[in-house]
Amino acid sequence: MSDCRSSNAVSSFATVRWAIAAFLLAGGTGAFASGAPIYDSIQLNIGLNCRWERHCIAGQTHAMRRALSYVNSRHPPESLIHLCNRNAQRSRHRVDWIGFDNCIRNSRLASR
């Protein structure tokens, strides 16, 4: 039988402490790159919808800006905006901005 204990054992607490320090020093990665999203409800909702995947967040943010500039410049009827909001909802307070952008620009719906 062999003894599993080594003579120069490192406590698990020290290992965890070093791992946390390395993580904090790495900073600037993932969701922490732009600060706490809790203060920006729009980015928080987009992040939750996208499960914090960067590619999805970028697409949703681009679609949101594109849709908002379209609404500001073209002034579509309120009924169309409400229709697109209902169609693009994922839940009560979450909107799929890509779906909203596609809906608001749909020429077939604009004539309703």
WOJOCOR-V622084 format. One record per pair of residues at least 24 apart in sequence whose ideal C-beta (glycine too) atoms are under 6 Angstrom apart, sorted by the first residue. I is the first residue (numbers start at 1). J is the second residue. If there is no record, write none. Layout:
<<I | J> <I | J>>
//
This chain:
<<45 | 94> <49 | 94> <60 | 97> <63 | 97> <63 | 98> <63 | 101> <64 | 97> <66 | 101> <67 | 100> <67 | 101> <67 | 104>>
//
